[in-house]
Amino acid sequence: MRKQYWGAFLFGVGVTGMLDGIIFHQLLQWHSMVMYHAKPDQVVSDGWFHLAITFVWFAATVLISRSDPLITLRERRRFWGYFLLGGGLFNLLEGVINHHLLGVHHVHEYVPNPLGYDLLFDAGALVMIGWGWLLVRKGAER
């Protein structure tokens, strides 16, 4: 896979991770990376999460900046397809591992049954993956 597509994939991971942190952690305050600890531990765990995502964004930027420019519509489709694949896979893995397997947090901790929010989050990830896959396939057509 070309550098620009790896960059697009990592860019999707970074943007999706950052939006998760901003929307669900900070603005809505529905959860933190580690929900069942004291508030200072939650803030620190979220900080480590955001720092890791910043490094992913940086790696994506380096890969994209060192790649050939996107010229054709086909290449742009593939770029955004890999972007959506990265973001969707990030959300799906994060959802399955953290929400379902480990139970370290849920999308919305402060409702009687958080499973519905978790499943909606997973469904959104699957939509991103499906849309990304379609764009990559369409971009691969000659």
SVG drawing of the C-alpha trace seen along z (x, -y; Angstrom):
<svg xmlns="http://www.w3.org/2000/svg" viewBox="-32 -20 41 30">
<polyline fill="none" stroke="black" stroke-width="0.4" points="0.0,0.0 1.3,-3.4 2.4,-5.9 -0.6,-8.2 -3.0,-5.4 -1.2,-4.4 -1.3,-8.1 -5.0,-8.2 -5.6,-5.2 -3.7,-6.6 -5.3,-10.0 -8.7,-8.3 -7.6,-6.6 -6.3,-9.9 -9.3,-12.0 -11.8,-9.4 -9.8,-9.0 -9.6,-12.7 -13.3,-13.2 -14.1,-10.4 -12.1,-12.1 -13.5,-15.6 -17.1,-14.6 -17.6,-11.6 -14.9,-12.4 -14.9,-16.1 -18.1,-17.7 -20.7,-15.1 -18.7,-13.7 -20.3,-10.3 -17.1,-8.3 -13.4,-8.4 -10.7,-5.9 -10.8,-4.4 -14.2,-5.0 -13.9,-3.1 -11.1,-5.2 -10.8,-8.5 -11.4,-11.6 -7.6,-12.5 -6.9,-9.0 -9.6,-9.6 -8.1,-12.9 -4.6,-11.3 -5.8,-8.3 -7.6,-10.6 -4.5,-12.7 -2.4,-9.6 -5.1,-8.7 -5.0,-12.1 -1.2,-12.1 -1.1,-8.7 -3.6,-9.9 -1.5,-13.0 1.4,-10.8 -0.8,-8.8 -1.8,-12.1 1.8,-13.1 2.8,-9.8 -0.1,-10.2 1.0,-13.7 4.5,-12.6 3.4,-9.8 1.0,-12.0 3.5,-14.8 6.1,-12.3 3.7,-10.7 2.8,-11.7 0.1,-14.3 -3.4,-12.9 -4.2,-13.6 -7.1,-11.6 -10.6,-11.1 -9.8,-7.4 -6.9,-8.2 -9.0,-10.6 -11.7,-7.9 -9.1,-5.5 -7.6,-8.1 -11.0,-8.8 -11.8,-5.1 -8.6,-4.3 -9.4,-7.3 -12.9,-5.8 -11.4,-2.3 -8.9,-3.6 -11.5,-5.4 -14.0,-2.6 -11.6,0.1 -10.3,-2.1 -13.9,-2.6 -14.8,1.1 -11.7,2.4 -12.0,-0.2 -15.7,0.6 -15.3,4.4 -12.3,4.4 -13.0,1.5 -16.8,1.6 -17.6,5.3 -14.6,7.5 -12.8,5.4 -15.7,3.2 -13.3,0.4 -15.9,-2.1 -19.1,-2.3 -20.1,-5.0 -22.6,-6.4 -21.9,-5.4 -24.7,-7.3 -27.7,-5.5 -29.4,-2.3 -28.5,-0.2 -25.4,-1.4 -25.4,1.6 -27.7,-0.3 -25.2,-3.1 -22.3,-0.7 -24.1,1.2 -24.9,-2.0 -21.3,-3.0 -20.3,0.4 -22.9,0.0 -21.5,-3.4 -18.0,-1.9 -19.3,0.8 -21.0,-1.8 -17.6,-3.7 -15.8,-0.4 -18.4,0.5 -18.3,-3.0 -14.5,-3.0 -14.3,0.4 -16.7,-0.7 -14.6,-3.8 -11.4,-1.8 -13.0,0.7 -14.4,-2.0 -11.0,-3.7 -9.4,-0.5 -11.6,-0.1 -10.1,-1.0"/>
</svg>
